[in-house]
Amino acid sequence: MKTGLFIIIVLVSGCFAGLIHGGINLAIVEPYLDQAIGIENQTLFATGEEEDTSEFWVEYNSYRVWQKGGQVLAGAILGTSIAALVGIVFLFARKVLPQGNNVKKTLVLSGLMWFTIFVIPFLKYPANPPTVGETETVVLRSILFLSFIAISGLGAVGFYQVYKRLQNKKILAFVGYAAFISAVFFIMPENPDEITAPMELVDGFRGASFVAVTVYWLTLGLILGGFIEKLQERLKLKS
């Protein structure tokens, strides 16, 4: 398969999966955001930072409509970006992925990446709605979360190299990664912000966010693998 064609397939797959992710966000995540922002607005009214006027609500509703409208587009952009990374990893790792068709390979790869760069960091620093977190700690929280993603991802790459070099007892690579990431999990600082929002809202938001991102990784694996498989079948027929 030509490199240019493969790149197009990867980016298109990521865009489609991202559109699906954005749509799911609109359906199951946005309602929790509405609740969280509603609590935040009531706090602003109570402290006198904002006034409960018709002008405020007109401006607020206009902003939220614009924000929700951009949700799907943002999902497509993010989905395409992540897919580019998946495509690069696929090129290097396809020979060690399980035997079978390309759908199976991309599903296994997306599952591994979902676990290492999403699930593990999410367990340490789960997503929180807007009412949780101080503005002063935004940068710190972002650094902690992105650092954990980088450590987990690079750790997985490192132990993948160990896996390739082990002739026997390849399970040791998995054990090594598990021990490494467990140590990092306990060493990394906790989220600095206290949760003051209702836990029902926080847990609901986290659960919906987890489902939405998980669906993205699943659909990316299915779509990318399906495209590659169909293209290879056509190339075989032409040859």
N, C-alpha and C positions, 0 to 999 in steps of 0.2 A: 504494500500500500504506500502511495506517495505521501511524503511528509505534509505537503500543503493540504491534501485531501483529509488526512487524519486530523490536522489542526481544525479544519472547518467542522468536522464531525464532532470533535470534542467541544468546541465552543457552542455549536447549535444544541448539543445535548444539554450542556450546562444552562443555556438560556431557557430551554423548555422546562427543565427541572426547577429552575429558579422561578419561572412563571407560576408553576404549580405551588411552590413554596410560598410565594407571595399571596396567591389566592387563599391558601389554607390559613395564612396569618390573618388575612382579612376576616375569615370566617370564625376562627376559634381563639385568636390572640387579641385582636382589637377590642372585643367586649371587655376583657380584663383591663386593657389600657384605658378605656372609657371610664371604668369604675375608679381606677387609680388616679386618673387626672381629675375626676370629679371630687375625690377626697382632697387632692392638692388644692383645687380651686376654693373649696370651703375653708381650708386653712388660710389661704390668702385673704379671703373675705374677713375671717375672724381676727386676723392680725392687722387688718387695715392696709395691707400692701396693695390690694385691689378693691374696687367697689363693684358690688353686685348690680350692674346696670345693663340696660339693653345693648349699649355700645360694646360693653365687654363681651357679651354673649355673641353678638354679631361677628366680632373679630375672632373670637374663640372658635365658633362653628366654621367660619371660613377657613381658618388654619387647619382644623381637623379634617375638613373635606379634602383640602389640598394634600394633607399628610397621608390620608387613607388612599387617595388616588395615586400617590407615588409609591405605595406599598408594593404593588405588583412589579412596577418598573425597577424598584430597588432590588427586589428579589431576583429579577432577571440578570441585573448587573452583577450582584454578588454571586449568583449561581454560576454565571459564566466565568468569573474569576476563579472560583474554587475548582471548577471543572478543568481549567488550564493546569492547575497543580496535579489533579488526578491523572490527566493525560500524560504529563511528564513522568509521574511515578509508574504508570502503566507501561510505558516504553521500556523502562529499566527493569521492571519486576515481572513482566508477562511470562518469562520462561520458568519462574519458580511458582507461579500461581497454579492452582489445581488444574489437572487435565480436564478437558471438556471444551464446550463451545465458549465463545467470547462473552456471552451473557453471564455464564457462571463465573468467569474470570473477573469481569468488572464488578459483579455483585460481591465477590469475596474481597476485592480490593477496596471498594467503597465501604464495605462493612468494617474492614480493618482501620481505614482512615476515620470513619465515623466514630469508632471506639477510642482511638488514640488522640485525635485532635478535637473531639467534641465531648464524648461521654465523660472521659476522665477529668478534663478541665471543668465540665459542668458540675460534676459531683463535688468538686472543691469550691468552685465559685458559681453557684447556680444563678440563673437569670432572675433579676428582680424588677418589679414594675417601677414606674417613675417616682412613686411615693417613698421608695426605700433608697437611702443614700443621700449624703450631703454633697453639695456642689464642690466643696473644698477637697473632697476625696475622689473626684471623678478620674483625675489623671492617675492617682495611685492605684485605684481599682482596675483601670484599663491596663496599666503596666503589669499588675499581678496576673490578670487573666491571660493577656497575650504572652507573658513569659511562660506561664504554665503550658499553653498550647505549643510554644516553641520547644520547650524542654521535652514534653511528651512526644512530639513529632520527631525531633532529632534523636531522641532516645530510641524510638522505634526504628529509625533508619540505621542507627548504630548496631542495634541487636539483629537487624536484618542481615547486616554484613557478617556478624558472628554466625547467624543461621546458615549462610551460604558456605562458610568455611568448615563447619562441623560435618564430618563424614557420618558419624554415629551420634546418637543421643542429641538430636537437634532440639529436643524438648528443653534442653538447658538454655537455649536462647530465649524461649518464652518465660522460663523461670527467672532468668536474669533480668528481663525487662520488668516482670511483675515486682521483683524485689527493688529494682531501681525506682520505678514510678511510685511504689508504696512509700519509700523513704522520702522522695520529693514531696509527696502528698502531705506528709506530716511535718516536713521542714518548712514548706511555704507558709507565709503568714496567713492568718484568717482574714476574712472580709472585715475591714475596719468599721463598718457602719452597723449600728443597731437597727433591727427590724422593728419599726413602729406601726406599720400598716397591719390590718387584720390578716392573720395567718391563712384564713380561708382564701382571701384574695391572692396572697403571695403564692400559696401552693397551687392554686388554679392557674395562675399565670405561668409558673414554672412548668407545670405539666403540659399546658398547651404549647409552650415554646419548645419543649422537648419533643413533642409529637410532630410539630411542624418541621423542625430541622431533621428529624429522623426520616420523615417522608421524603425530604429533599434528597438525602443520601441514597435512599432506596430507589427512587425514580431515576436518579442520575445513573446508578448502576444498570438499571433495566434499559433505559433509553440508549446510553452509550454502547452497551454490549449489543443491543439489537441493531443499531446502525452499523457497527463494525461487522457483525455477522452477515447482515444483508449485503453489505458492500463486498465482502470477501466471496460470497456466493456468486454475485454477478461477475466478479473478476474471473472466477474459475470457469463460469459458463462462456465468457468471451475468449478465454485461452483454450 
